[in-house]
Amino acid sequence: MRVNPVAPASSSPVKIRRVATYPGIRVLTWHGAFLYASRKYQVVRMKARVDDLQRIDENTQWEPVARFNTVWWRCQTSRTKIGFRLVRDGFHALAIHCDGDEDGDCTMIGAIPGAIITRAPACEDFKMTHEIRRGTRPLHLTAVPGGRIYWGEYFDNRERAAVHIYASVDQGQTWQVAYTFPARSIRHVHNIVYDRWANCLWILTGDEGAECKVLRADCNLSSVEEVLGGNQQARAVAAIPTPDALYLATDTPFEENHILRLDRRGDVAAIANLPSSSTFGCRVSEAIFFSTMVEPSAVNTSRDVHLIGSIDGSEWQALACWRKDKLPMRYFQYGNIILPDGDNTTNYLAATTIAVERDDLTTSLWEVESSARTPQQGRPSL
């Protein structure tokens, strides 16, 4: 794969204004105008439609939706930030499937340590529907129109065993292997992203050499083809589809990281530099956002996590940053900014910072604005 750097086109800068913070809340996904998050092992959502609120501040209420009754010792570890981070407690991903409109009661599928769990409409509790035996959890869950839900195996896999993608066709009640990567072809699956403009799936894998792939697949996985691959610039976790292109942020400790633009013709270009690896991205109206994490290596030397955005994918800006806290990363997690999955129909950006000073395990909500600005030439270095 060859990546061609390009200069950004004329663009207005993206501006964000923080309107609220919520300690102890971790964002999970948007479903239209509703923001879903978790508080320990409970899923909550913004009590009113975010775009209907006259004012959003720290007093804005979160509505309990459902909870998972975890084992006794995780009830204890999740009581404190230190315990929560040490054993990677709580919800790590959430997918939502609704038969009707977004205001109705929906099926929810969650990823927690060691299990995939499902909550049927009108139920107060999640139940375990799949025990994860390799690794602890997938990084993301993906719901596709028509009812299919997917997740890919994410585990250490030093032996390079075969890796599975699981699917459910009954709203998360049962799971079957839908696709298998042969042994020694990849290490694990980073993400599966639904692209509503192309009505396809983007499958991202890693970690070394030819294992790094960006694959395009039919929504039933009947056809899977490699679009990018073969080196660290095809190693990604975060991908954001737009009408004209797929935006990717690389996740490599071995080379400089970039934001890539893969257009609908299959041409790829590096459009911005990143100070370190990226594992989360999201879209707010036309604006696109990625975050970086603190994952030290000979290349990734930054001790800050960054929130980076663009109003239209042309000009990229560092919008906010936090310093990694002093707790050791091996036990208490890399510093990171978690951005929610899902389709967001509001003009609000939600993000959860973790393992950082000041705002550890805290969700911030920003209003996204844009304004005209004299375009700058050259490729930005953030």
PyMOL commands that set and color helices and strands:
alter all, ss='L'
color gray80, all
select helices_A, chain A and resi 50-52+72-77+81-86+209-211+232-234+329-332
alter helices_A, ss='H'
color red, helices_A
select strands_A, chain A and resi 4-5+14-23+26-32+34-39+42-46+62-67+93-97+107-112+115-119+127-131+142-143+149-152+163-168+176-181+188-195+200-206+213-217+224-229+236-241+245-250+257-263+268-274+280-284+287-291+304-310+317-323+336-338+341-344+348-354+362-370
alter strands_A, ss='S'
color yellow, strands_A
deselect
rebuild
show_as cartoon
